[in-house]
Amino acid sequence: MHPAEAITDHRQHVLAVRDRKRAEALAIGLDEVVIDRVVEAFYARIRGDELLGPIFTQRIADWPPHLARMKQFWRSILLGTAEFNGNPMARHQQIPGLDHAHFSHWLTLFYQTLRQECPQPEGAALFGQRARMIAESLLIGVEMHRDGLAVRGVKKELPHV
């Protein structure tokens, strides 16, 4: 196979996967409008939260661009839009004192928002599963960045949807 053909085949595969991901999300009520609603409602909740609010307000001076970025992030995750470009791990590793309690509480608030904003339980479940996977990955990265490899000896469970 010629290298150009391999690139074309790979691109077609990537596009097919994105199309399938989008179709699956739409079938369970997840679209751009729902994602926008979830992001807006969730971050409104975060800003008023005793534990997480101060962490966010210390780092986000201008909320509209942050919300737009989070909408891009979630559209990329759930709908396969590939529009998000960033490094969430590096951002989270820079936050001193971030630990399991923060991620657990973040997920609890996120799940509450999903139950209120997602029109279908299946959509809320998928959204929540993706959020949990991301939170777990970020928590591991933050702990390893701070404490090294030894930290993974004891795994603390994060809440499920």
N, CA and C atoms as a LAMMPS dump frame, in Angstrom:
ITEM: TIMESTEP
0
ITEM: NUMBER OF ATOMS
483
ITEM: BOX BOUNDS ff ff ff
-5.0000000000000000e+02 5.0000000000000000e+02
-5.0000000000000000e+02 5.0000000000000000e+02
-5.0000000000000000e+02 5.0000000000000000e+02
ITEM: ATOMS id mol type element x y z
1 1 1 N 0.849 -1.181 0
2 1 2 C 0 0 0
3 1 3 C 0.89 1.239 0
4 2 1 N 0.561 2.149 -0.817
5 2 2 C 1.286 3.423 -0.912
6 2 3 C 0.988 4.243 0.351
7 3 1 N 1.987 4.971 0.897
8 3 2 C 1.757 5.765 2.122
9 3 3 C 0.569 6.72 2.021
10 4 1 N 0.357 7.303 0.869
11 4 2 C -0.781 8.22 0.707
12 4 3 C -2.102 7.481 0.868
13 5 1 N -2.153 6.234 0.4
14 5 2 C -3.378 5.433 0.559
15 5 3 C -3.615 5.101 2.025
16 6 1 N -2.534 4.817 2.753
17 6 2 C -2.662 4.517 4.183
18 6 3 C -3.201 5.72 4.936
19 7 1 N -2.716 6.9 4.591
20 7 2 C -3.204 8.126 5.235
21 7 3 C -4.678 8.326 4.928
22 8 1 N -5.065 8.107 3.69
23 8 2 C -6.47 8.253 3.301
24 8 3 C -7.335 7.247 4.046
25 9 1 N -6.878 5.982 4.127
26 9 2 C -7.627 4.959 4.858
27 9 3 C -7.769 5.337 6.33
28 10 1 N -6.679 5.812 6.921
29 10 2 C -6.719 6.206 8.327
30 10 3 C -7.692 7.37 8.535
31 11 1 N -7.624 8.346 7.667
32 11 2 C -8.52 9.507 7.774
33 11 3 C -9.972 9.072 7.651
34 12 1 N -10.257 8.186 6.717
35 12 2 C -11.631 7.694 6.557
36 12 3 C -12.087 6.957 7.811
37 13 1 N -11.187 6.188 8.404
38 13 2 C -11.519 5.473 9.636
39 13 3 C -11.826 6.462 10.761
40 14 1 N -10.975 7.478 10.907
41 14 2 C -11.178 8.493 11.953
42 14 3 C -12.516 9.194 11.766
43 15 1 N -12.822 9.571 10.547
44 15 2 C -14.095 10.25 10.274
45 15 3 C -15.279 9.336 10.552
46 16 1 N -15.149 8.057 10.229
47 16 2 C -16.233 7.103 10.5
48 16 3 C -16.451 6.946 12.005
49 17 1 N -15.361 6.884 12.765
50 17 2 C -15.473 6.778 14.226
51 17 3 C -16.148 8.024 14.791
52 18 1 N -15.755 9.197 14.318
53 18 2 C -16.389 10.446 14.772
54 18 3 C -17.874 10.461 14.446
55 19 1 N -18.223 10.057 13.243
56 19 2 C -19.635 10.024 12.843
57 19 3 C -20.428 9.072 13.73
58 20 1 N -19.847 7.907 14.023
59 20 2 C -20.527 6.926 14.868
60 20 3 C -20.695 7.471 16.288
61 21 1 N -19.643 8.096 16.813
62 21 2 C -19.697 8.668 18.163
63 21 3 C -20.8 9.72 18.243
64 22 1 N -20.857 10.582 17.258
65 22 2 C -21.874 11.635 17.225
66 22 3 C -23.272 11.03 17.143
67 23 1 N -23.461 10.053 16.275
68 23 2 C -24.773 9.419 16.115
69 23 3 C -25.219 8.746 17.41
70 24 1 N -24.287 8.08 18.089
71 24 2 C -24.624 7.422 19.356
72 24 3 C -25.024 8.446 20.417
73 25 1 N -24.315 9.554 20.476
74 25 2 C -24.638 10.601 21.454
75 25 3 C -25.992 11.23 21.146
76 26 1 N -26.223 11.539 19.885
77 26 2 C -27.499 12.155 19.497
78 26 3 C -28.67 11.226 19.793
79 27 1 N -28.461 9.932 19.63
80 27 2 C -29.53 8.953 19.861
81 27 3 C -29.97 8.908 21.322
82 28 1 N -29.096 9.339 22.228
83 28 2 C -29.457 9.339 23.651
84 28 3 C -29.59 10.759 24.203
85 29 1 N -29.852 11.695 23.303
86 29 2 C -30.201 13.05 23.721
87 29 3 C -29.053 13.996 23.995
88 30 1 N -27.843 13.628 23.602
89 30 2 C -26.704 14.524 23.813
90 30 3 C -26.38 15.242 22.517
91 31 1 N -26.581 16.543 22.527
92 31 2 C -26.238 17.364 21.369
93 31 3 C -25.59 18.649 21.875
94 32 1 N -25.293 19.556 20.973
95 32 2 C -24.62 20.8 21.337
96 32 3 C -25.423 21.61 22.351
97 33 1 N -26.732 21.625 22.197
98 33 2 C -27.589 22.411 23.098
99 33 3 C -27.525 21.854 24.517
100 34 1 N -27.611 20.546 24.65
101 34 2 C -27.555 19.921 25.974
102 34 3 C -26.174 20.14 26.6
103 35 1 N -25.132 19.955 25.815
104 35 2 C -23.778 20.17 26.33
105 35 3 C -23.619 21.609 26.817
106 36 1 N -24.092 22.565 26.045
107 36 2 C -24.023 23.971 26.462
108 36 3 C -24.761 24.191 27.781
109 37 1 N -25.96 23.611 27.896
110 37 2 C -26.761 23.764 29.12
111 37 3 C -26.042 23.166 30.326
112 38 1 N -25.483 21.978 30.135
113 38 2 C -24.775 21.314 31.234
114 38 3 C -23.585 22.161 31.683
115 39 1 N -22.787 22.62 30.743
116 39 2 C -21.604 23.419 31.087
117 39 3 C -22.014 24.696 31.819
118 40 1 N -22.995 25.406 31.304
119 40 2 C -23.449 26.652 31.947
120 40 3 C -23.96 26.385 33.366
121 41 1 N -24.821 25.375 33.522
122 41 2 C -25.405 25.076 34.832
123 41 3 C -24.351 24.568 35.81
124 42 1 N -23.459 23.724 35.321
125 42 2 C -22.429 23.167 36.193
126 42 3 C -21.503 24.256 36.728
127 43 1 N -21.027 25.114 35.86
128 43 2 C -20.092 26.14 36.327
129 43 3 C -20.783 27.219 37.155
130 44 1 N -22.063 27.421 36.969
131 44 2 C -22.811 28.301 37.876
132 44 3 C -22.825 27.677 39.272
133 45 1 N -23.013 26.373 39.314
134 45 2 C -23.008 25.646 40.584
135 45 3 C -21.612 25.692 41.216
136 46 1 N -20.587 25.491 40.416
137 46 2 C -19.201 25.504 40.904
138 46 3 C -18.858 26.852 41.538
139 47 1 N -19.25 27.934 40.862
140 47 2 C -18.89 29.266 41.365
141 47 3 C -19.458 29.528 42.751
142 48 1 N -20.584 28.913 43.07
143 48 2 C -21.186 29.099 44.385
144 48 3 C -20.793 28.043 45.397
145 49 1 N -19.937 27.124 45.008
146 49 2 C -19.573 26.016 45.885
147 49 3 C -18.462 26.417 46.853
148 50 1 N -18.629 26.022 48.113
149 50 2 C -17.679 26.367 49.165
150 50 3 C -16.284 25.791 48.932
151 51 1 N -16.218 24.545 48.49
152 51 2 C -14.929 23.876 48.311
153 51 3 C -14.266 24.247 46.983
154 52 1 N -15.031 24.169 45.902
155 52 2 C -14.45 24.337 44.569
156 52 3 C -14.486 25.771 44.046
157 53 1 N -15.455 26.542 44.49
158 53 2 C -15.591 27.914 44.006
159 53 3 C -14.311 28.73 44.104
160 54 1 N -13.66 28.753 45.277
161 54 2 C -12.431 29.545 45.399
162 54 3 C -11.31 29.089 44.456
163 55 1 N -11.203 27.798 44.223
164 55 2 C -10.163 27.284 43.322
165 55 3 C -10.37 27.839 41.92
166 56 1 N -11.615 27.82 41.471
167 56 2 C -11.915 28.3 40.125
168 56 3 C -11.802 29.819 40.03
169 57 1 N -12.331 30.536 41.016
170 57 2 C -12.323 32 40.915
171 57 3 C -10.913 32.578 41.019
172 58 1 N -10.002 31.858 41.677
173 58 2 C -8.605 32.303 41.727
174 58 3 C -7.92 32.179 40.368
175 59 1 N -8.44 31.315 39.506
176 59 2 C -7.769 31.021 38.244
177 59 3 C -8.494 31.518 36.999
178 60 1 N -9.768 31.853 37.145
179 60 2 C -10.556 32.259 35.977
180 60 3 C -11.047 33.683 36.191
181 61 1 N -10.46 34.602 35.455
182 61 2 C -10.842 36.011 35.559
183 61 3 C -12.004 36.333 34.63
184 62 1 N -12.055 35.666 33.512
185 62 2 C -13.054 35.95 32.481
186 62 3 C -13.814 34.659 32.164
187 63 1 N -15.016 34.53 32.714
188 63 2 C -15.758 33.278 32.603
189 63 3 C -16.241 32.932 31.197
190 64 1 N -16.748 33.855 30.394
191 64 2 C -17.247 33.453 29.065
192 64 3 C -16.236 32.685 28.206
193 65 1 N -14.963 33.105 28.116
194 65 2 C -14.018 32.297 27.336
195 65 3 C -13.784 30.908 27.94
196 66 1 N -13.779 30.832 29.281
197 66 2 C -13.603 29.524 29.921
198 66 3 C -14.777 28.603 29.591
199 67 1 N -15.983 29.134 29.689
200 67 2 C -17.165 28.326 29.379
201 67 3 C -17.153 27.886 27.919
202 68 1 N -16.774 28.768 27.026
203 68 2 C -16.688 28.408 25.602
204 68 3 C -15.681 27.281 25.406
205 69 1 N -14.572 27.358 26.119
206 69 2 C -13.537 26.317 26.017
207 69 3 C -14.039 24.987 26.569
208 70 1 N -14.764 25.024 27.676
209 70 2 C -15.298 23.792 28.255
210 70 3 C -16.364 23.17 27.342
211 71 1 N -17.119 23.997 26.676
212 71 2 C -18.098 23.486 25.706
213 71 3 C -17.382 22.798 24.551
214 72 1 N -16.287 23.391 24.086
215 72 2 C -15.49 22.749 23.033
216 72 3 C -14.95 21.405 23.524
217 73 1 N -14.456 21.395 24.75
218 73 2 C -13.906 20.177 25.336
219 73 3 C -14.947 19.059 25.334
220 74 1 N -16.132 19.359 25.879
221 74 2 C -17.154 18.324 25.991
222 74 3 C -17.735 17.927 24.632
223 75 1 N -17.841 18.852 23.696
224 75 2 C -18.275 18.477 22.344
225 75 3 C -17.251 17.541 21.709
226 76 1 N -15.983 17.798 21.945
227 76 2 C -14.938 16.922 21.414
228 76 3 C -15.033 15.53 22.029
229 77 1 N -15.25 15.466 23.326
230 77 2 C -15.336 14.185 24.026
231 77 3 C -16.582 13.408 23.607
232 78 1 N -17.729 14.07 23.613
233 78 2 C -19.001 13.368 23.418
234 78 3 C -19.443 13.266 21.968
235 79 1 N -19.14 14.27 21.171
236 79 2 C -19.619 14.3 19.787
237 79 3 C -18.505 14.079 18.772
238 80 1 N -17.275 13.993 19.246
239 80 2 C -16.152 13.744 18.347
240 80 3 C -15.808 14.902 17.434
241 81 1 N -16.064 16.139 17.875
242 81 2 C -15.847 17.29 16.998
243 81 3 C -14.369 17.627 16.796
244 82 1 N -13.514 17.172 17.683
245 82 2 C -12.065 17.424 17.596
246 82 3 C -11.728 18.912 17.566
247 83 1 N -12.556 19.734 18.189
248 83 2 C -12.319 21.18 18.176
249 83 3 C -11.519 21.669 19.375
250 84 1 N -11.374 20.834 20.403
251 84 2 C -10.643 21.256 21.6
252 84 3 C -9.159 21.008 21.41
253 85 1 N -8.374 21.989 21.803
254 85 2 C -6.93 21.865 21.763
255 85 3 C -6.401 22.42 23.074
256 86 1 N -5.903 21.56 23.916
257 86 2 C -5.407 22.023 25.202
258 86 3 C -4.769 20.893 25.974
259 87 1 N -4.306 21.21 27.176
260 87 2 C -3.652 20.235 28.027
261 87 3 C -4.232 20.328 29.439
262 88 1 N -5.402 19.718 29.655
263 88 2 C -6.022 19.783 30.98
264 88 3 C -5.132 19.218 32.085
265 89 1 N -4.333 18.2 31.764
266 89 2 C -3.476 17.6 32.789
267 89 3 C -2.503 18.64 33.342
268 90 1 N -1.816 19.339 32.471
269 90 2 C -0.845 20.347 32.928
270 90 3 C -1.528 21.427 33.761
271 91 1 N -2.716 21.831 33.347
272 91 2 C -3.456 22.861 34.105
273 91 3 C -3.761 22.383 35.524
274 92 1 N -4.238 21.136 35.635
275 92 2 C -4.615 20.617 36.943
276 92 3 C -3.388 20.345 37.818
277 93 1 N -2.282 19.956 37.213
278 93 2 C -1.068 19.704 37.986
279 93 3 C -0.517 20.978 38.618
280 94 1 N -0.895 22.123 38.118
281 94 2 C -0.413 23.402 38.651
282 94 3 C -1.207 23.884 39.868
283 95 1 N -2.294 23.205 40.196
284 95 2 C -3.146 23.65 41.305
285 95 3 C -2.659 23.002 42.602
286 96 1 N -2.112 23.789 43.525
287 96 2 C -1.602 23.208 44.767
288 96 3 C -2.734 22.654 45.635
289 97 1 N -2.465 21.496 46.242
290 97 2 C -3.405 20.92 47.188
291 97 3 C -4.578 20.166 46.588
292 98 1 N -4.659 20.097 45.281
293 98 2 C -5.762 19.389 44.63
294 98 3 C -5.663 17.905 44.972
295 99 1 N -6.767 17.319 45.459
296 99 2 C -6.706 15.917 45.871
297 99 3 C -8.019 15.185 45.599
298 100 1 N -8.091 13.976 46.1
299 100 2 C -9.245 13.107 45.877
300 100 3 C -10.556 13.781 46.276
301 101 1 N -10.573 14.467 47.396
302 101 2 C -11.806 15.109 47.871
303 101 3 C -12.324 16.131 46.864
304 102 1 N -11.432 16.863 46.23
305 102 2 C -11.841 17.855 45.229
306 102 3 C -12.462 17.181 44.006
307 103 1 N -11.805 16.139 43.511
308 103 2 C -12.324 15.445 42.33
309 103 3 C -13.636 14.732 42.642
310 104 1 N -13.728 14.146 43.817
311 104 2 C -14.951 13.463 44.222
312 104 3 C -16.116 14.451 44.304
313 105 1 N -15.87 15.589 44.909
314 105 2 C -16.91 16.613 45.04
315 105 3 C -17.285 17.182 43.669
316 106 1 N -16.284 17.399 42.82
317 106 2 C -16.52 17.878 41.452
318 106 3 C -17.47 16.918 40.73
319 107 1 N -17.199 15.62 40.84
320 107 2 C -18.06 14.63 40.184
321 107 3 C -19.465 14.626 40.763
322 108 1 N -19.583 14.737 42.071
323 108 2 C -20.909 14.764 42.697
324 108 3 C -21.729 15.931 42.15
325 109 1 N -21.123 17.108 42.073
326 109 2 C -21.821 18.277 41.517
327 109 3 C -22.128 18.08 40.032
328 110 1 N -21.213 17.471 39.319
329 110 2 C -21.41 17.234 37.893
330 110 3 C -22.583 16.278 37.675
331 111 1 N -22.629 15.198 38.446
332 111 2 C -23.734 14.238 38.318
333 111 3 C -25.077 14.892 38.638
334 112 1 N -25.111 15.738 39.659
335 112 2 C -26.354 16.453 39.984
336 112 3 C -26.801 17.301 38.802
337 113 1 N -25.856 17.975 38.183
338 113 2 C -26.165 18.817 37.023
339 113 3 C -26.676 17.967 35.867
340 114 1 N -26.04 16.836 35.622
341 114 2 C -26.468 15.959 34.527
342 114 3 C -27.898 15.479 34.734
343 115 1 N -28.223 15.096 35.971
344 115 2 C -29.589 14.621 36.244
345 115 3 C -30.622 15.716 35.979
346 116 1 N -30.241 16.963 36.197
347 116 2 C -31.17 18.075 35.972
348 116 3 C -31.237 18.51 34.516
349 117 1 N -30.139 18.426 33.794
350 117 2 C -30.064 19.038 32.464
351 117 3 C -30.167 18.073 31.284
352 118 1 N -29.867 16.804 31.484
353 118 2 C -29.91 15.849 30.367
354 118 3 C -31.322 15.317 30.192
355 119 1 N -31.852 15.362 28.974
356 119 2 C -33.228 14.934 28.747
357 119 3 C -33.434 13.426 28.875
358 120 1 N -32.382 12.639 28.708
359 120 2 C -32.511 11.185 28.778
360 120 3 C -31.496 10.622 29.775
361 121 1 N -31.915 9.661 30.601
362 121 2 C -30.991 9.063 31.572
363 121 3 C -29.762 8.439 30.912
364 122 1 N -29.937 7.871 29.717
365 122 2 C -28.799 7.259 29.02
366 122 3 C -27.753 8.313 28.653
367 123 1 N -28.222 9.489 28.281
368 123 2 C -27.304 10.584 27.97
369 123 3 C -26.549 11.043 29.202
370 124 1 N -27.27 11.169 30.312
371 124 2 C -26.625 11.557 31.568
372 124 3 C -25.593 10.511 31.981
373 125 1 N -25.933 9.238 31.782
374 125 2 C -25.008 8.163 32.151
375 125 3 C -23.732 8.211 31.318
376 126 1 N -23.866 8.369 30.013
377 126 2 C -22.678 8.432 29.157
378 126 3 C -21.823 9.654 29.497
379 127 1 N -22.453 10.791 29.635
380 127 2 C -21.756 12.038 29.984
381 127 3 C -21.015 11.836 31.311
382 128 1 N -21.712 11.27 32.283
383 128 2 C -21.122 11.038 33.598
384 128 3 C -19.977 10.043 33.572
385 129 1 N -20.118 8.988 32.768
386 129 2 C -19.034 8.004 32.651
387 129 3 C -17.775 8.648 32.081
388 130 1 N -17.953 9.473 31.07
389 130 2 C -16.795 10.161 30.473
390 130 3 C -16.166 11.117 31.494
391 131 1 N -17.005 11.821 32.238
392 131 2 C -16.496 12.75 33.253
393 131 3 C -15.699 11.998 34.314
394 132 1 N -16.194 10.837 34.725
395 132 2 C -15.5 10.053 35.747
396 132 3 C -14.15 9.561 35.235
397 133 1 N -14.124 9.084 33.998
398 133 2 C -12.858 8.622 33.418
399 133 3 C -11.834 9.757 33.373
400 134 1 N -12.288 10.928 32.988
401 134 2 C -11.396 12.085 32.9
402 134 3 C -10.933 12.497 34.299
403 135 1 N -11.857 12.535 35.252
404 135 2 C -11.503 12.906 36.626
405 135 3 C -10.485 11.923 37.204
406 136 1 N -10.702 10.64 36.961
407 136 2 C -9.77 9.635 37.472
408 136 3 C -8.376 9.818 36.857
409 137 1 N -8.337 10.044 35.567
410 137 2 C -7.063 10.264 34.884
411 137 3 C -6.357 11.511 35.419
412 138 1 N -7.113 12.595 35.578
413 138 2 C -6.526 13.829 36.104
414 138 3 C -6.03 13.644 37.535
415 139 1 N -6.807 12.943 38.353
416 139 2 C -6.398 12.703 39.736
417 139 3 C -5.094 11.911 39.778
418 140 1 N -5.002 10.867 38.989
419 140 2 C -3.77 10.072 38.943
420 140 3 C -2.597 10.952 38.506
421 141 1 N -2.81 11.746 37.47
422 141 2 C -1.749 12.622 36.98
423 141 3 C -1.312 13.651 37.999
424 142 1 N -2.271 14.238 38.701
425 142 2 C -1.96 15.235 39.732
426 142 3 C -1.175 14.58 40.868
427 143 1 N -1.642 13.42 41.332
428 143 2 C -0.969 12.74 42.438
429 143 3 C 0.44 12.3 42.051
430 144 1 N 0.588 11.765 40.851
431 144 2 C 1.914 11.318 40.415
432 144 3 C 2.859 12.502 40.222
433 145 1 N 2.343 13.592 39.726
434 145 2 C 3.161 14.797 39.55
435 145 3 C 3.653 15.304 40.907
436 146 1 N 2.771 15.239 41.876
437 146 2 C 3.085 15.763 43.21
438 146 3 C 3.891 14.762 44.045
439 147 1 N 3.485 13.471 44.024
440 147 2 C 4.021 12.489 44.972
441 147 3 C 4.866 11.387 44.338
442 148 1 N 4.941 11.339 43.026
443 148 2 C 5.702 10.285 42.362
444 148 3 C 4.9 9.003 42.214
445 149 1 N 5.57 7.964 41.761
446 149 2 C 4.899 6.697 41.457
447 149 3 C 4.355 5.979 42.684
448 150 1 N 4.911 6.203 43.845
449 150 2 C 4.49 5.498 45.056
450 150 3 C 3.036 5.759 45.416
451 151 1 N 2.491 6.86 44.975
452 151 2 C 1.131 7.255 45.345
453 151 3 C 0.087 6.247 44.887
454 152 1 N 0.344 5.5 43.831
455 152 2 C -0.683 4.621 43.276
456 152 3 C -0.849 3.323 44.05
457 153 1 N -0.151 3.175 45.179
458 153 2 C -0.316 1.969 45.975
459 153 3 C -1.723 1.828 46.526
460 154 1 N -2.364 2.916 46.866
461 154 2 C -3.717 2.898 47.415
462 154 3 C -4.614 3.687 46.472
463 155 1 N -5.564 2.983 45.899
464 155 2 C -6.482 3.646 44.97
465 155 3 C -7.772 3.987 45.707
466 156 1 N -8.137 5.254 45.661
467 156 2 C -9.389 5.701 46.265
468 156 3 C -10.429 5.792 45.163
469 157 1 N -11.567 5.235 45.411
470 157 2 C -12.639 5.193 44.417
471 157 3 C -13.318 6.556 44.299
472 158 1 N -13.548 6.973 43.066
473 158 2 C -14.338 8.175 42.802
474 158 3 C -15.797 7.769 42.639
475 159 1 N -16.732 8.677 42.904
476 159 2 C -18.153 8.332 42.768
477 159 3 C -18.53 8.002 41.326
478 160 1 N -19.52 7.145 41.203
479 160 2 C -20.069 6.771 39.897
480 160 3 C -21.356 7.541 39.645
481 161 1 N -21.771 7.554 38.383
482 161 2 C -23.01 8.229 37.982
483 161 3 C -24.163 7.658 38.77
